[in-house]
Amino acid sequence: MTEVQANPRVNASMLPRYEGCLVNLLGKVKSVDQNGASFVLTSTDNVDIEILLPESLEDSVEGITEVIGQVCPNPRQINCHQYVNHGDIDMDMNMYDEAVKLTHEHSKFYLYMKTDNEN
């Protein structure tokens, strides 16, 4: 049986461990670059992360957004491969952040790609 490797869900404090890896990061859009080349996402642990887009935005992006992308050498930047804009939904960001931490604290129960820095 082949083991499935999913991208880990992370918050900003975890990004340095995943340099060069694909991750899922959820947050709230803070601002969008005037040229549409990037946007700033405030993560669930309240850190601003610049999301670098492969091409300029054609649609608006706002509210709660999940980004799937590769962590850059500067861990406050992610090269976006895909994003899902959920808009202005009512979501408890603190609760989500706690859930993300639990998946890492109890990783034997969750399938995701581990780094050399994790147990």
VMD Tcl script that builds the backbone (N, CA, C; Angstrom):
set m [mol new atoms 357]
animate dup $m
set s [atomselect $m all]
$s set {name element resname resid chain x y z} {
  {N N MET 1 A 0.840 -1.177 0.000}
  {CA C MET 1 A 0.000 0.000 0.000}
  {C C MET 1 A 0.886 1.241 0.000}
  {N N THR 2 A 0.594 2.197 -0.865}
  {CA C THR 2 A 1.363 3.426 -0.970}
  {C C THR 2 A 0.888 4.436 0.062}
  {N N GLU 3 A 1.850 5.055 0.763}
  {CA C GLU 3 A 1.500 6.072 1.748}
  {C C GLU 3 A 1.292 7.411 1.046}
  {N N VAL 4 A 0.183 8.050 1.335}
  {CA C VAL 4 A -0.128 9.346 0.749}
  {C C VAL 4 A 0.567 10.434 1.558}
  {N N GLN 5 A 1.207 11.334 0.875}
  {CA C GLN 5 A 1.875 12.452 1.528}
  {C C GLN 5 A 1.118 13.729 1.191}
  {N N ALA 6 A 0.468 14.305 2.160}
  {CA C ALA 6 A -0.265 15.550 1.964}
  {C C ALA 6 A 0.619 16.721 2.384}
  {N N ASN 7 A 0.304 17.887 1.858}
  {CA C ASN 7 A 1.012 19.083 2.302}
  {C C ASN 7 A 0.607 19.378 3.736}
  {N N PRO 8 A 1.556 19.742 4.577}
  {CA C PRO 8 A 1.183 20.063 5.954}
  {C C PRO 8 A 0.439 21.395 6.032}
  {N N ARG 9 A -0.525 21.466 6.920}
  {CA C ARG 9 A -1.164 22.735 7.259}
  {C C ARG 9 A -0.257 23.384 8.288}
  {N N VAL 10 A 0.051 24.645 8.079}
  {CA C VAL 10 A 1.004 25.338 8.949}
  {C C VAL 10 A 0.478 26.714 9.337}
  {N N ASN 11 A 1.104 27.272 10.372}
  {CA C ASN 11 A 0.936 28.685 10.663}
  {C C ASN 11 A 2.291 29.346 10.388}
  {N N ALA 12 A 2.388 30.634 10.556}
  {CA C ALA 12 A 3.618 31.350 10.192}
  {C C ALA 12 A 4.831 30.913 11.000}
  {N N SER 13 A 4.636 30.575 12.266}
  {CA C SER 13 A 5.778 30.188 13.095}
  {C C SER 13 A 6.435 28.897 12.613}
  {N N MET 14 A 5.716 28.096 11.847}
  {CA C MET 14 A 6.233 26.819 11.354}
  {C C MET 14 A 6.937 26.943 10.004}
  {N N LEU 15 A 6.770 28.046 9.323}
  {CA C LEU 15 A 7.286 28.178 7.955}
  {C C LEU 15 A 8.797 27.963 7.825}
  {N N PRO 16 A 9.643 28.446 8.747}
  {CA C PRO 16 A 11.089 28.222 8.568}
  {C C PRO 16 A 11.472 26.741 8.459}
  {N N ARG 17 A 10.728 25.845 9.074}
  {CA C ARG 17 A 11.004 24.396 9.010}
  {C C ARG 17 A 10.703 23.820 7.638}
  {N N TYR 18 A 9.928 24.547 6.836}
  {CA C TYR 18 A 9.446 24.012 5.559}
  {C C TYR 18 A 10.000 24.759 4.346}
  {N N GLU 19 A 11.160 25.391 4.500}
  {CA C GLU 19 A 11.748 26.097 3.356}
  {C C GLU 19 A 11.871 25.155 2.168}
  {N N GLY 20 A 11.354 25.592 1.017}
  {CA C GLY 20 A 11.414 24.801 -0.205}
  {C C GLY 20 A 10.311 23.763 -0.343}
  {N N CYS 21 A 9.480 23.614 0.680}
  {CA C CYS 21 A 8.414 22.607 0.666}
  {C C CYS 21 A 7.053 23.239 0.380}
  {N N LEU 22 A 6.150 22.402 -0.116}
  {CA C LEU 22 A 4.764 22.841 -0.307}
  {C C LEU 22 A 4.020 22.757 1.017}
  {N N VAL 23 A 3.261 23.806 1.326}
  {CA C VAL 23 A 2.467 23.866 2.550}
  {C C VAL 23 A 1.096 24.444 2.244}
  {N N ASN 24 A 0.182 24.268 3.190}
  {CA C ASN 24 A -1.129 24.920 3.147}
  {C C ASN 24 A -1.143 25.944 4.276}
  {N N LEU 25 A -1.409 27.193 3.935}
  {CA C LEU 25 A -1.455 28.269 4.918}
  {C C LEU 25 A -2.786 28.994 4.787}
  {N N LEU 26 A -3.504 29.101 5.895}
  {CA C LEU 26 A -4.777 29.800 5.924}
  {C C LEU 26 A -4.593 31.135 6.620}
  {N N GLY 27 A -5.273 32.142 6.128}
  {CA C GLY 27 A -5.214 33.446 6.764}
  {C C GLY 27 A -6.250 34.377 6.178}
  {N N LYS 28 A -6.116 35.644 6.554}
  {CA C LYS 28 A -7.030 36.666 6.070}
  {C C LYS 28 A -6.242 37.663 5.226}
  {N N VAL 29 A -6.759 37.965 4.043}
  {CA C VAL 29 A -6.080 38.896 3.144}
  {C C VAL 29 A -6.062 40.280 3.782}
  {N N LYS 30 A -4.853 40.826 3.888}
  {CA C LYS 30 A -4.670 42.154 4.481}
  {C C LYS 30 A -4.615 43.226 3.399}
  {N N SER 31 A -3.862 42.925 2.336}
  {CA C SER 31 A -3.733 43.888 1.236}
  {C C SER 31 A -3.332 43.158 -0.040}
  {N N VAL 32 A -3.587 43.824 -1.156}
  {CA C VAL 32 A -3.232 43.277 -2.471}
  {C C VAL 32 A -2.332 44.288 -3.165}
  {N N ASP 33 A -1.243 43.806 -3.746}
  {CA C ASP 33 A -0.330 44.650 -4.514}
  {C C ASP 33 A -1.097 45.343 -5.636}
  {N N GLN 34 A -0.802 46.603 -5.882}
  {CA C GLN 34 A -1.542 47.362 -6.901}
  {C C GLN 34 A -1.414 46.761 -8.295}
  {N N ASN 35 A -0.344 46.021 -8.559}
  {CA C ASN 35 A -0.171 45.363 -9.857}
  {C C ASN 35 A -0.770 43.948 -9.864}
  {N N GLY 36 A -1.242 43.490 -8.709}
  {CA C GLY 36 A -1.834 42.152 -8.626}
  {C C GLY 36 A -0.816 41.028 -8.641}
  {N N ALA 37 A 0.469 41.355 -8.401}
  {CA C ALA 37 A 1.524 40.349 -8.444}
  {C C ALA 37 A 1.671 39.597 -7.130}
  {N N SER 38 A 1.080 40.132 -6.075}
  {CA C SER 38 A 1.176 39.493 -4.760}
  {C C SER 38 A 0.072 40.028 -3.857}
  {N N PHE 39 A -0.097 39.359 -2.726}
  {CA C PHE 39 A -0.968 39.895 -1.686}
  {C C PHE 39 A -0.392 39.507 -0.328}
  {N N VAL 40 A -0.801 40.226 0.692}
  {CA C VAL 40 A -0.345 39.954 2.049}
  {C C VAL 40 A -1.466 39.238 2.786}
  {N N LEU 41 A -1.101 38.125 3.401}
  {CA C LEU 41 A -2.039 37.295 4.143}
  {C C LEU 41 A -1.628 37.333 5.614}
  {N N THR 42 A -2.560 37.667 6.492}
  {CA C THR 42 A -2.291 37.597 7.926}
  {C C THR 42 A -2.640 36.189 8.380}
  {N N SER 43 A -1.637 35.455 8.835}
  {CA C SER 43 A -1.816 34.045 9.202}
  {C C SER 43 A -2.645 33.902 10.471}
  {N N THR 44 A -3.004 32.667 10.774}
  {CA C THR 44 A -3.826 32.403 11.952}
  {C C THR 44 A -3.091 32.714 13.254}
  {N N ASP 45 A -1.754 32.804 13.208}
  {CA C ASP 45 A -1.003 33.214 14.394}
  {C C ASP 45 A -0.570 34.682 14.296}
  {N N ASN 46 A -1.287 35.433 13.454}
  {CA C ASN 46 A -1.181 36.899 13.386}
  {C C ASN 46 A 0.132 37.435 12.827}
  {N N VAL 47 A 0.687 36.779 11.830}
  {CA C VAL 47 A 1.913 37.222 11.177}
  {C C VAL 47 A 1.595 37.488 9.709}
  {N N ASP 48 A 2.107 38.589 9.181}
  {CA C ASP 48 A 1.888 38.925 7.772}
  {C C ASP 48 A 2.869 38.166 6.885}
  {N N ILE 49 A 2.317 37.477 5.879}
  {CA C ILE 49 A 3.101 36.687 4.928}
  {C C ILE 49 A 2.800 37.204 3.528}
  {N N GLU 50 A 3.856 37.466 2.747}
  {CA C GLU 50 A 3.666 37.906 1.365}
  {C C GLU 50 A 3.473 36.680 0.480}
  {N N ILE 51 A 2.381 36.668 -0.256}
  {CA C ILE 51 A 2.062 35.575 -1.174}
  {C C ILE 51 A 2.403 36.039 -2.583}
  {N N LEU 52 A 3.407 35.402 -3.183}
  {CA C LEU 52 A 3.887 35.764 -4.520}
  {C C LEU 52 A 3.141 34.933 -5.550}
  {N N LEU 53 A 2.521 35.603 -6.499}
  {CA C LEU 53 A 1.680 34.920 -7.485}
  {C C LEU 53 A 2.434 34.675 -8.784}
  {N N PRO 54 A 2.154 33.550 -9.462}
  {CA C PRO 54 A 2.832 33.254 -10.721}
  {C C PRO 54 A 2.393 34.185 -11.860}
  {N N GLU 55 A 1.176 34.730 -11.731}
  {CA C GLU 55 A 0.677 35.708 -12.708}
  {C C GLU 55 A -0.255 36.668 -11.976}
  {N N SER 56 A -0.455 37.821 -12.554}
  {CA C SER 56 A -1.257 38.853 -11.896}
  {C C SER 56 A -2.692 38.401 -11.658}
  {N N LEU 57 A -3.223 38.855 -10.536}
  {CA C LEU 57 A -4.621 38.564 -10.207}
  {C C LEU 57 A -5.557 39.177 -11.237}
  {N N GLU 58 A -6.570 38.433 -11.607}
  {CA C GLU 58 A -7.612 38.973 -12.474}
  {C C GLU 58 A -8.893 39.189 -11.681}
  {N N ASP 59 A -9.069 38.414 -10.614}
  {CA C ASP 59 A -10.239 38.525 -9.749}
  {C C ASP 59 A -9.811 39.127 -8.422}
  {N N SER 60 A -10.778 39.643 -7.688}
  {CA C SER 60 A -10.439 40.173 -6.369}
  {C C SER 60 A -10.236 39.018 -5.397}
  {N N VAL 61 A -9.378 39.243 -4.436}
  {CA C VAL 61 A -9.146 38.271 -3.383}
  {C C VAL 61 A -9.273 39.035 -2.069}
  {N N GLU 62 A -10.117 38.498 -1.175}
  {CA C GLU 62 A -10.360 39.168 0.099}
  {C C GLU 62 A -10.853 38.163 1.121}
  {N N GLY 63 A -10.774 38.544 2.372}
  {CA C GLY 63 A -11.278 37.684 3.438}
  {C C GLY 63 A -10.400 36.473 3.679}
  {N N ILE 64 A -11.028 35.400 4.141}
  {CA C ILE 64 A -10.322 34.160 4.476}
  {C C ILE 64 A -9.873 33.466 3.191}
  {N N THR 65 A -8.574 33.159 3.135}
  {CA C THR 65 A -7.993 32.551 1.939}
  {C C THR 65 A -7.002 31.478 2.352}
  {N N GLU 66 A -7.033 30.351 1.655}
  {CA C GLU 66 A -6.059 29.288 1.883}
  {C C GLU 66 A -5.104 29.257 0.698}
  {N N VAL 67 A -3.819 29.255 1.009}
  {CA C VAL 67 A -2.773 29.253 -0.013}
  {C C VAL 67 A -2.037 27.921 0.032}
  {N N ILE 68 A -1.836 27.350 -1.139}
  {CA C ILE 68 A -0.975 26.180 -1.282}
  {C C ILE 68 A 0.229 26.678 -2.058}
  {N N GLY 69 A 1.391 26.585 -1.434}
  {CA C GLY 69 A 2.563 27.112 -2.104}
  {C C GLY 69 A 3.856 26.649 -1.472}
  {N N GLN 70 A 4.944 27.066 -2.104}
  {CA C GLN 70 A 6.284 26.666 -1.677}
  {C C GLN 70 A 6.887 27.777 -0.827}
  {N N VAL 71 A 7.389 27.392 0.344}
  {CA C VAL 71 A 7.999 28.354 1.256}
  {C C VAL 71 A 9.332 28.825 0.680}
  {N N CYS 72 A 9.507 30.135 0.602}
  {CA C CYS 72 A 10.731 30.749 0.065}
  {C C CYS 72 A 11.849 30.734 1.111}
  {N N PRO 73 A 13.095 31.027 0.704}
  {CA C PRO 73 A 14.183 31.156 1.682}
  {C C PRO 73 A 13.863 32.205 2.764}
  {N N ASN 74 A 13.160 33.259 2.367}
  {CA C ASN 74 A 12.619 34.199 3.353}
  {C C ASN 74 A 11.291 33.596 3.787}
  {N N PRO 75 A 11.197 33.055 5.018}
  {CA C PRO 75 A 9.982 32.349 5.419}
  {C C PRO 75 A 8.743 33.229 5.561}
  {N N ARG 76 A 8.892 34.514 5.308}
  {CA C ARG 76 A 7.721 35.402 5.305}
  {C C ARG 76 A 7.180 35.576 3.886}
  {N N GLN 77 A 7.617 34.688 2.990}
  {CA C GLN 77 A 7.143 34.703 1.609}
  {C C GLN 77 A 6.819 33.278 1.164}
  {N N ILE 78 A 5.765 33.171 0.377}
  {CA C ILE 78 A 5.379 31.876 -0.202}
  {C C ILE 78 A 5.119 32.082 -1.687}
  {N N ASN 79 A 5.713 31.205 -2.505}
  {CA C ASN 79 A 5.401 31.180 -3.933}
  {C C ASN 79 A 4.112 30.395 -4.092}
  {N N CYS 80 A 3.067 31.077 -4.467}
  {CA C CYS 80 A 1.738 30.491 -4.539}
  {C C CYS 80 A 1.604 29.579 -5.761}
  {N N HIS 81 A 1.137 28.367 -5.522}
  {CA C HIS 81 A 0.801 27.456 -6.616}
  {C C HIS 81 A -0.696 27.492 -6.880}
  {N N GLN 82 A -1.443 27.699 -5.788}
  {CA C GLN 82 A -2.907 27.706 -5.889}
  {C C GLN 82 A -3.456 28.385 -4.633}
  {N N TYR 83 A -4.594 29.006 -4.767}
  {CA C TYR 83 A -5.254 29.550 -3.578}
  {C C TYR 83 A -6.761 29.375 -3.707}
  {N N VAL 84 A -7.407 29.314 -2.554}
  {CA C VAL 84 A -8.861 29.216 -2.494}
  {C C VAL 84 A -9.334 30.383 -1.649}
  {N N ASN 85 A -10.126 31.246 -2.261}
  {CA C ASN 85 A -10.653 32.416 -1.554}
  {C C ASN 85 A -12.033 32.075 -1.009}
  {N N HIS 86 A -12.147 32.055 0.313}
  {CA C HIS 86 A -13.418 31.734 0.967}
  {C C HIS 86 A -14.245 32.983 1.242}
  {N N GLY 87 A -13.650 34.152 1.046}
  {CA C GLY 87 A -14.369 35.403 1.251}
  {C C GLY 87 A -14.520 35.741 2.725}
  {N N ASP 88 A -15.497 36.561 3.006}
  {CA C ASP 88 A -15.717 37.029 4.377}
  {C C ASP 88 A -16.627 36.084 5.148}
  {N N ILE 89 A -16.098 34.930 5.495}
  {CA C ILE 89 A -16.862 33.972 6.289}
  {C C ILE 89 A -16.530 34.173 7.766}
  {N N ASP 90 A -17.446 33.769 8.617}
  {CA C ASP 90 A -17.231 33.853 10.054}
  {C C ASP 90 A -16.455 32.612 10.479}
  {N N MET 91 A -15.208 32.806 10.885}
  {CA C MET 91 A -14.347 31.686 11.235}
  {C C MET 91 A -13.518 32.049 12.443}
  {N N ASP 92 A -13.386 31.117 13.372}
  {CA C ASP 92 A -12.563 31.324 14.559}
  {C C ASP 92 A -11.114 30.990 14.201}
  {N N MET 93 A -10.336 32.014 13.893}
  {CA C MET 93 A -8.952 31.823 13.460}
  {C C MET 93 A -8.082 31.250 14.583}
  {N N ASN 94 A -8.365 31.625 15.829}
  {CA C ASN 94 A -7.600 31.077 16.952}
  {C C ASN 94 A -7.830 29.575 17.094}
  {N N MET 95 A -9.066 29.150 16.930}
  {CA C MET 95 A -9.382 27.722 17.025}
  {C C MET 95 A -8.687 26.948 15.895}
  {N N TYR 96 A -8.701 27.501 14.690}
  {CA C TYR 96 A -8.026 26.859 13.566}
  {C C TYR 96 A -6.532 26.743 13.852}
  {N N ASP 97 A -5.941 27.816 14.403}
  {CA C ASP 97 A -4.513 27.819 14.718}
  {C C ASP 97 A -4.184 26.726 15.735}
  {N N GLU 98 A -5.035 26.572 16.736}
  {CA C GLU 98 A -4.819 25.513 17.732}
  {C C GLU 98 A -4.906 24.133 17.077}
  {N N ALA 99 A -5.820 23.960 16.157}
  {CA C ALA 99 A -5.943 22.676 15.449}
  {C C ALA 99 A -4.687 22.381 14.631}
  {N N VAL 100 A -4.138 23.402 13.980}
  {CA C VAL 100 A -2.904 23.233 13.203}
  {C C VAL 100 A -1.772 22.786 14.127}
  {N N LYS 101 A -1.645 23.423 15.273}
  {CA C LYS 101 A -0.593 23.047 16.232}
  {C C LYS 101 A -0.766 21.601 16.687}
  {N N LEU 102 A -2.002 21.192 16.927}
  {CA C LEU 102 A -2.257 19.820 17.372}
  {C C LEU 102 A -1.844 18.789 16.325}
  {N N THR 103 A -2.049 19.104 15.041}
  {CA C THR 103 A -1.649 18.150 13.997}
  {C C THR 103 A -0.140 17.932 13.995}
  {N N HIS 104 A 0.617 18.939 14.419}
  {CA C HIS 104 A 2.077 18.803 14.479}
  {C C HIS 104 A 2.523 18.153 15.789}
  {N N GLU 105 A 1.832 18.440 16.874}
  {CA C GLU 105 A 2.166 17.838 18.168}
  {C C GLU 105 A 1.837 16.350 18.192}
  {N N HIS 106 A 0.844 15.949 17.425}
  {CA C HIS 106 A 0.413 14.550 17.388}
  {C C HIS 106 A 0.488 14.034 15.953}
  {N N SER 107 A 1.639 14.224 15.343}
  {CA C SER 107 A 1.807 13.954 13.911}
  {C C SER 107 A 1.619 12.485 13.535}
  {N N LYS 108 A 1.743 11.571 14.485}
  {CA C LYS 108 A 1.568 10.160 14.119}
  {C C LYS 108 A 0.135 9.862 13.674}
  {N N PHE 109 A -0.797 10.755 13.990}
  {CA C PHE 109 A -2.190 10.576 13.601}
  {C C PHE 109 A -2.543 11.288 12.298}
  {N N TYR 110 A -1.582 12.040 11.737}
  {CA C TYR 110 A -1.849 12.835 10.531}
  {C C TYR 110 A -0.784 12.537 9.484}
  {N N LEU 111 A -1.216 12.338 8.253}
  {CA C LEU 111 A -0.287 12.094 7.163}
  {C C LEU 111 A 0.087 13.411 6.515}
  {N N TYR 112 A 1.337 13.781 6.621}
  {CA C TYR 112 A 1.845 14.940 5.906}
  {C C TYR 112 A 3.351 14.795 5.787}
  {N N MET 113 A 3.923 15.585 4.921}
  {CA C MET 113 A 5.353 15.524 4.681}
  {C C MET 113 A 6.092 16.101 5.882}
  {N N LYS 114 A 6.998 15.331 6.451}
  {CA C LYS 114 A 7.799 15.809 7.570}
  {C C LYS 114 A 9.122 16.340 7.063}
  {N N THR 115 A 9.710 17.229 7.840}
  {CA C THR 115 A 11.040 17.745 7.524}
  {C C THR 115 A 12.031 17.070 8.447}
  {N N ASP 116 A 13.317 17.276 8.201}
  {CA C ASP 116 A 14.355 16.713 9.057}
  {C C ASP 116 A 14.324 17.325 10.452}
  {N N ASN 117 A 13.680 18.472 10.605}
  {CA C ASN 117 A 13.651 19.171 11.890}
  {C C ASN 117 A 12.527 18.678 12.796}
  {N N GLU 118 A 11.721 17.740 12.351}
  {CA C GLU 118 A 10.603 17.246 13.142}
  {C C GLU 118 A 10.857 15.824 13.603}
  {N N ASN 119 A 10.200 15.455 14.687}
  {CA C ASN 119 A 10.328 14.090 15.217}
  {C C ASN 119 A 9.553 13.104 14.401}
}
mol reanalyze $m
mol bondsrecalc $m
mol representation Tube
mol addrep $m
